[in-house]
Amino acid sequence: SYAGPQFRRIRAGSTVRNAGGAIVYISQVYNHPTYDLSTRDGDITVARLSSPLSFSPLVQQGVIINQGGFIPDNLSVMHAGWGDTTETGSTSPVLRDVAINTINNELCRERYRVAPRTACSASSIPNRIVGGEPTTIDRYPSIVQVDFLGVWTGTWGHSCAATILNSVYVLSAAHCFAGLFYGGPQFRRIRAGSTDRNTGGVIVNVAQVYNHPSYGMNAADGDISVVRLVSQLSYTPVVQASSIINQGGVLPDNMPVVHAGWGHTAQSGVASPVLRDVTIFTVNNELCRVRYLGAPRPGVVTENMICAGILDVGGKDACQGDSGGPLYYGDILVGVVSWGEGCAQAEFPGVSTRVASYTDWIVATAVDFLGVFSGVWGQSCAASILTSRHVVSAAHCFDGWWAYNHPSYGTNGYDGDISVIALVDALTYTPVVQPVTVMSQGSNIPDNLPVQGGSASPELLDVTIFTVNNEECARRYLGAPWPGTVTENMICAGILDVGGKDACQGDSGGPLYYGDILVGIVSWGQGCAQAVYPGVSTRVASYTDWIVATAV
């Protein structure tokens, strides 16, 4: 027990626990005023020494993080000390260190909430998706209900969920559109724009289903389906397309993700009458795979799946009726609810199809320009007029289609993401149809200059943002949830560390202006308008000579 500063001293500059170094006594202790012995909150103290330390190579002051500084999850950190070497062992005679990783605070809180010393049991976790809360459709405007028509009853009932890709296509799980009781697309419809399970919103029947060709070959691998609707959805505040993760994008372990749906609120319960959501955490795939090999009904977890839950705690998960629904990271669709061992089990997290394994297939199937199957035109990207017969846009808007994509595109991430498109007919210039002025080859835009971009809303929008230092931008994207490479052929722009303004889906290929000069082509980014990650555009000045030579 503590009896006062006179009963404490420090030893500095020694590797050995009880010998060497310099000994200095403590004269005063300042515990933080919020310190609570029962909760350990505010467990920090400043201790004043009775005499100054003499700095040497073995005695140096530490560098401390700034006020409010943030350490992301899964970063490598280091402990050092002379403490016990095992839980029931003895202190170390020499200094030891160990590298560990930061863990998401919410996940940590959930685990300690049911730690053995709290004497809690699984039954104390609320069965309220499972363990979630009621929410509203305006929070998740891209989710839709999938209903089935009973062959014998002739009535519609809830079966699964799906996510809006564009006005004609939704994304769901293949097992929702396969098997003995499927019957065909005429037995499925979707309900969009409603919080309530069986009322409200807009109902659209299903025209065609495209299950991934690998589905059925290896258990639940490839459990993903692109579903074409009979008629177009009209976008409203509660009916919106989702952003989806890029092909190959990686979501680290222990990241917070969200399930939303109308499924069962308990393993043996009934479907929810209203939309619910629940926050859970991604689980290491190898750990998940090993656990499911030992499950009562063993399952195969592949690299095309994401596991998520509250590991070794349980109580929160998707459940029956949530199948096919979204798993979101922020506002980005990263998973499609697929399968699991019961619902909300402590040992077995839920398993979703990993969207990043299928993004290219999804995009190729759910085309958002002239539909291969629908014959309906929809907006996909933007471009800038170069001449009466040429426009300039992003190569990823025309990838695999006839256009003059820059020859370097596809060799290094999004480097060279620029395309010159030749028009069939010449444009007639008017006050509202004019060519753009292109920045000269090799010209440089300094950091922190205001630039403008347009937006793909029902009406043309613009937003003023600021250029961001490329080196800083590159450093940030190396640490992003799905890392990207920022090269010297790109411009980063946004409101750094604030966010809220950016280009977004549908703006790709559109202009980034400095004054009336075209300096960038909207290319890629981490979601939209993120505080930490500015948007990235192709730097036009790296390609001006090629543009001029191509658009002759």
Order of alpha helices (4+ residues) and beta strands (2+ residues): beta-beta-beta-beta-beta-alpha-beta-beta-beta-beta-beta-beta-beta-beta-beta-beta-alpha-beta-beta-beta-beta-alpha-beta-beta-beta-beta-beta-beta-beta-alpha-beta-beta-beta-beta-alpha
